[in-house]
Structure formats: structure tokens, C-alpha cells
Amino acid sequence: MKYIVVTGGVMSGLGKGITTASVGRLLKNRGYRVTAVKIDPYLNIDAGTMNPAQHGEVFVLSDGGEVDLDLGNYERFLDINLKSIHNITTGKVYRDVIEKERRGDYLGATVQIIPHITDEIKHCIREAAHEELTPGETADICLVEAGGTVGDIESMPFLEAIRQMHGELPREDMVLIHVTLVPVDTMGDLKTKPTQHSVKALRELGLHPDIIVGRCKQVIGSHAKKKISAFTDVPARAVISAKDAPDIYQVPMELEKEGLADVLTEYLNLENREPDAGWYHTVSQEYTNRITVAIVSKYGIEDVYISIKESLKHAGRALSTEVNIRWLDAETCDQKDLADIDGILVPGGFGKRGIEGKIRAIRYARENNIPYLGLCLGFQLAVIEYTRSVVGIEDATSEEMGPGSHVIAILPEQEDVVDLGGTMRLGDCTVNLKEGTQIFDLYGSREVVERHRHRYEVNPEFIGRLEEAGLVFSGTCGNRMEVCEIRDHPFFLATQFHPEFKSSPTHPSPPYLGFVGACRKNKITTQTR
């Protein structure tokens, strides 16, 4: 097993996750099997209970793990399915060590950060690295992203564990990449001092970077690279420029041009194979159409819905259609905000704030033949809107929202749940699709596996009345409703599952393909009237 460890310095938010995913893509394009591990130094066991407005999207893995959004980037860039084991947090490490201490596994020893915590971290990294990607297939190379910034107190045990691993492994089995900021001053000059200080802090911890990736608004020239090299003992050819890119999927191509793959294969003693250009071709498709999609959300931060944004991009690129997103505040959204858009999307979420605004948007889409895609809560609210407006039950609502006719009810197994972390209906579930429906045509299969994250479902007591009124439940999982659609509408589709969690540039999500295609058709129809 080869390891590539990615650390970050100077400041957070530099794009370590995209850098890590891009490095993996470079190697995957050369035929190597790649997996990835994200280290998050927070005390939470996982990201499930975190406020998405503060932390960003909670990404859901196939086994139900609720993890940092960077693991979503890994899956999209590398076309792999990761598991909870690939997200290591301080909370998980300390919990496991304490459980071992309580069982007496340490034979009475005084449990300390070194060696017990660092040994557990190394064990977690190795275990995740050797986890099978598919039955019988393990990776050749494991990417390890160390979250946080060098110098953070929370990150110290993880960096110490990485230092120990580096000493335990053969020289050619681990490469350390350090991502830093190379700012530009008001005169347009590149400033290398932040990188120098960041590398100095890293070396004080016993870690010496093999490669430096400098994040900058412009290309880092040879003069600046030589200066960084002189102060850090990193060869100039291993100082890689990573300027801002208009699209994250172009980052691997920029790193390819910088020669990063050549340096990596040399340091890891790998065969430097000719890269497969297929992925680059896929992410470089030109747009011939443009649409505007409204996403009606109560969160004002786009990072909450990164997977949705990327899934629209994947579908748009496959259909040569650029998707412009208009973010609308669910609490203030009205008809004038929706007048000139080509499609409406209502995403998942929790709580009752902004619910009525989302329902108004859904009604507008249904009554005005505007393509609609509902996801999780967007599925539940589509059912509520239909129950109110078509079935005639005016007080229809969700049990989550308060009193009324609960057309959406809590899942039976959720009624007695006390702990919030990791207790929702999570991860992969098999969904059965009805032939002759829109969702069946999109997937072309009677069974699909998609990921879930919810506590509520369509109340079985109302299903018969809804179907009699014309709502089609076209996907089910046992006796649970998973998909609804309207037949006499250009495109009105909602799913209880989250199809965005399985979308990638090479495998766009079928519901998103259908939605973007319907939006494009709607725009063309509107323009020709």
C-alpha cells in the first residue's frame, strides 16, 4: 500500500479536499486503484448532528455514514463508494481507545496520547486503506487528507501519528503533500512568506513535505517556485502551482500540466503510465444551451447543497446545458421570484422554518407546468401540497411541523429514538420502480439502490386517497413510498431518497438528467411561443 498524505497550512478553506481528490484522479487516470481517508479533528463522532449552515453539507455514504462533504468530492472524482471507516474523527478515535481501556485490552497500562491514541489513529488509517473497493479488490494507493491547519491543537495527535507512519514505512511508500496559500499583494507580486512559515511549522512537528501545492489566484512562476524551494528544501519541480479554476473538475488537468503526476510516480516508485484522457474529455464538454433553475432553500449558504449543485452540473454537461442556479429564500419566495425560471428544485432539510414558502413554490410548479424536482423533504412537501390543493385536506402537514392532518408521519422505528446521532434511516436501500412511469424510464430498471437520510414517511392512511386523486407513487421500498410523480405534467418528480449522493461526472444521476432535460425543453417551448 502506498500512502499520499495531504496537509494544509496558513488558513482553512484552501481546497485540500479538491486537491486530494484531484491527486487521486491523476493516478486513477493512469490505471491505479485509489481510495481515500478524511481525518476530521473535531470531537464529534460524525457530521450527522452538525449544523449544515456552519459546517456545510452532511454527505451520506452507502453504509449510512454521515460524513464531511470532502468525502463526496472523493467519490465524485474517483468513482468509488466509500464507507464510514474512511472518515476518522477525534471522537471515533477516543471512543475506541476508551472502550478498549474499559475492557482491559491495555492490561492495566496508563492510557496516553502516545502511544495509545497515535497507535489507534495508525490502525484506523491502515484499516481504511485496505478496505475493499469492490469484492476482492483493494486499492494500490490511499489518499489521507488531514483536516484542519498545521498548528491547530486538535490536529496534533494525527500529525504525530502520520510522522510515526512515515518512519515505519519504506521511503517510497509515503509522500507528503503540503497545501499552502501564495497570496498576491496590491502590486500584483506573489508573496512566499506564508508558505515558508507554514512549512517551518510542519517541520517543527517532524514532518518534511515532499511536494508543495501553492494555492494562488494566478500561476506561480519559476522565480517564486525557486524561492519557495530554497526556503523549504523541496525541489522546484515539486513546487506545484494550483491557481483558481472556473470549475473544480478542471483542477486535475491543471495539476497534470504542472507535472504533479510525474513527481508522484517518481517518489512512489510507480510506473508513469500514459494517462487515460476519457475523464478529461467528459469534464470538458462544451455547453450549447443554458437554463436557470430555482433552488428554494432556507439556508443562505450554498455549501449546504454541494452535492445538488454538482449533480446539476453533471447532468448539464451530459446534455450540453449550462445550469445557472438561482437561490431563493424559502421564507420570502413568491410568484414574482419564479416568473422567469426554467425549473424548480426543493431540496432536503429539517424544521418548519420556510416550509410554507417551499409549498408555494411546489404549487406554482404544478399549476404552471414548470419542471419540478423534489428531494427528501421536497418529496414530502410535494405530497402535502397535493393533499391540500387537489385532495382538499386543507390542514395537511407533516408530523414534524406540528398539529394538523399528518399526511407525513414519523417512521415507526423512529418513535422511541432518543439519541439524534446516526439514528435516521440512513444509507443504501433498494427501491422498486413501476414500469410505465417516468422514474422507470429514467433508470431503465425495476430496481435501483439509492441513499437515504430521513425520519418521516408518507402516512399509509392517506396513500389510497392520494392515488385516487391522481398522484402516482412510482417507487416503493416495501410498504414505504419512495417516488411520486404526476402523469399530466411535463416533469413533476420527487424522491424520498437523495440521488445526488451517487452522481458523478461520468455517471450523472438519472433524476437530474430527466430534470435538466425537461428544463431545457421547457425553455425552448417558452421561447417559441
Secondary structure as the mmCIF struct_conf table of DSSP 4:
data_model
#
loop_
_struct_conf.conf_type_id
_struct_conf.id
_struct_conf.beg_label_comp_id
_struct_conf.beg_label_asym_id
_struct_conf.beg_label_seq_id
_struct_conf.end_label_comp_id
_struct_conf.end_label_asym_id
_struct_conf.end_label_seq_id
STRN STRN1 LYS A 2 GLY A 8
BEND BEND1 VAL A 10 SER A 12
BEND BEND2 LEU A 14 LEU A 14
HELX_RH_AL_P HELX_RH_AL_P1 LYS A 16 LYS A 28
TURN_TY1_P TURN_TY1_P1 ASN A 29 GLY A 31
STRN STRN2 VAL A 34 ASP A 40
BEND BEND3 TYR A 42 ALA A 47
TURN_TY1_P TURN_TY1_P2 GLY A 48 THR A 49
BEND BEND4 MET A 50 MET A 50
HELX_RH_AL_P HELX_RH_AL_P2 PRO A 52 HIS A 55
STRN STRN3 PHE A 59 VAL A 60
TURN_TY1_P TURN_TY1_P3 SER A 62 ASP A 63
STRN STRN4 GLU A 66 VAL A 67
TURN_TY1_P TURN_TY1_P4 LEU A 69 LEU A 69
HELX_RH_AL_P HELX_RH_AL_P3 ASP A 70 LEU A 78
TURN_TY1_P TURN_TY1_P5 ASP A 79 ASP A 79
HELX_RH_3T_P HELX_RH_3T_P1 SER A 84 HIS A 86
STRN STRN5 ASN A 87 THR A 89
HELX_RH_AL_P HELX_RH_AL_P4 THR A 90 ARG A 103
TURN_TY1_P TURN_TY1_P6 GLY A 104 GLY A 108
HELX_LH_PP_P HELX_LH_PP_P1 ALA A 109 VAL A 111
HELX_RH_PI_P HELX_RH_PI_P1 ILE A 113 ILE A 117
HELX_RH_AL_P HELX_RH_AL_P5 THR A 118 ALA A 129
TURN_TY1_P TURN_TY1_P7 HIS A 130 HIS A 130
BEND BEND5 GLU A 131 GLU A 131
BEND BEND6 LEU A 133 LEU A 133
STRN STRN6 THR A 134 THR A 134
TURN_TY1_P TURN_TY1_P8 PRO A 135 GLY A 136
STRN STRN7 GLU A 137 GLU A 137
BEND BEND7 ASP A 140 ASP A 140
STRN STRN8 ILE A 141 ALA A 146
BEND BEND8 GLY A 148 GLY A 148
TURN_TY1_P TURN_TY1_P9 VAL A 150 GLY A 151
TURN_TY1_P TURN_TY1_P10 ILE A 153 SER A 155
HELX_RH_AL_P HELX_RH_AL_P6 MET A 156 GLU A 168
BEND BEND9 LEU A 169 LEU A 169
HELX_RH_3T_P HELX_RH_3T_P2 ARG A 171 ASP A 173
STRN STRN9 MET A 174 LEU A 181
STRN STRN10 VAL A 184 VAL A 184
TURN_TY1_P TURN_TY1_P11 THR A 186 MET A 187
BEND BEND10 GLY A 188 GLY A 188
STRN STRN11 LEU A 190 LEU A 190
HELX_RH_AL_P HELX_RH_AL_P7 LYS A 193 GLU A 204
TURN_TY1_P TURN_TY1_P12 LEU A 205 GLY A 206
BEND BEND11 ASP A 210 ASP A 210
STRN STRN12 ILE A 211 CYS A 216
BEND BEND12 LYS A 217 GLN A 218
HELX_LH_PP_P HELX_LH_PP_P2 VAL A 219 GLY A 221
HELX_RH_AL_P HELX_RH_AL_P8 SER A 222 THR A 232
TURN_TY1_P TURN_TY1_P13 ASP A 233 ASP A 233
HELX_RH_3T_P HELX_RH_3T_P3 ALA A 236 ALA A 238
STRN STRN13 VAL A 239 LYS A 243
BEND BEND13 PRO A 246 ASP A 247
HELX_RH_3T_P HELX_RH_3T_P4 ILE A 248 GLN A 250
HELX_RH_AL_P HELX_RH_AL_P9 VAL A 251 LYS A 257
TURN_TY1_P TURN_TY1_P14 GLU A 258 GLY A 259
HELX_RH_AL_P HELX_RH_AL_P10 LEU A 260 TYR A 267
TURN_TY1_P TURN_TY1_P15 LEU A 268 ASN A 269
HELX_LH_PP_P HELX_LH_PP_P3 ARG A 273 ASP A 276
HELX_RH_AL_P HELX_RH_AL_P11 GLY A 278 THR A 282
TURN_TY1_P TURN_TY1_P16 VAL A 283 SER A 284
HELX_LH_PP_P HELX_LH_PP_P4 GLN A 285 TYR A 287
STRN STRN14 ASN A 289 SER A 297
BEND BEND14 LYS A 298 LYS A 298
HELX_RH_3T_P HELX_RH_3T_P5 GLU A 302 TYR A 305
HELX_RH_AL_P HELX_RH_AL_P12 ILE A 306 ALA A 318
TURN_TY1_P TURN_TY1_P17 LEU A 319 SER A 320
STRN STRN15 THR A 321 ASP A 329
TURN_TY1_P TURN_TY1_P18 ALA A 330 THR A 332
HELX_RH_AL_P HELX_RH_AL_P13 GLN A 335 LEU A 338
TURN_TY1_P TURN_TY1_P19 ALA A 339 ASP A 340
BEND BEND15 ASP A 342 ASP A 342
STRN STRN16 GLY A 343 VAL A 346
BEND BEND16 GLY A 351 LYS A 352
TURN_TY1_P TURN_TY1_P20 ARG A 353 GLY A 354
HELX_RH_AL_P HELX_RH_AL_P14 ILE A 355 GLU A 367
TURN_TY1_P TURN_TY1_P21 ASN A 368 ASN A 369
STRN STRN17 TYR A 372 LEU A 375
TURN_TY1_P TURN_TY1_P22 CYS A 376 CYS A 376
HELX_RH_AL_P HELX_RH_AL_P15 LEU A 377 TYR A 386
HELX_RH_PI_P HELX_RH_PI_P2 THR A 387 VAL A 391
TURN_TY1_P TURN_TY1_P23 GLU A 394 ASP A 395
STRN STRN18 ALA A 396 SER A 398
TURN_TY1_P TURN_TY1_P24 GLU A 399 MET A 401
BEND BEND17 PRO A 403 GLY A 404
STRN STRN19 SER A 405 ILE A 410
HELX_RH_3T_P HELX_RH_3T_P6 PRO A 412 GLN A 414
TURN_TY1_P TURN_TY1_P25 GLU A 415 ASP A 416
TURN_TY1_P TURN_TY1_P26 GLY A 421 GLY A 422
BEND BEND18 MET A 424 MET A 424
STRN STRN20 ARG A 425 LEU A 433
TURN_TY1_P TURN_TY1_P27 GLU A 435 GLY A 436
BEND BEND19 THR A 437 THR A 437
HELX_RH_AL_P HELX_RH_AL_P16 GLN A 438 TYR A 443
TURN_TY1_P TURN_TY1_P28 GLY A 444 GLY A 444
BEND BEND20 SER A 445 ARG A 446
STRN STRN21 GLU A 447 HIS A 454
BEND BEND21 ARG A 455 ARG A 455
STRN STRN22 TYR A 456 VAL A 458
HELX_RH_AL_P HELX_RH_AL_P17 PRO A 460 GLU A 468
TURN_TY1_P TURN_TY1_P29 ALA A 469 GLY A 470
STRN STRN23 LEU A 471 CYS A 477
TURN_TY1_P TURN_TY1_P30 GLY A 478 ASN A 479
STRN STRN24 ARG A 480 ILE A 486
TURN_TY1_P TURN_TY1_P31 ARG A 487 ASP A 488
BEND BEND22 HIS A 489 PHE A 491
STRN STRN25 PHE A 492 THR A 495
BEND BEND23 GLN A 496 PHE A 497
HELX_RH_3T_P HELX_RH_3T_P7 PRO A 499 LYS A 502
BEND BEND24 PRO A 505 HIS A 507
HELX_RH_AL_P HELX_RH_AL_P18 PRO A 510 THR A 528
#
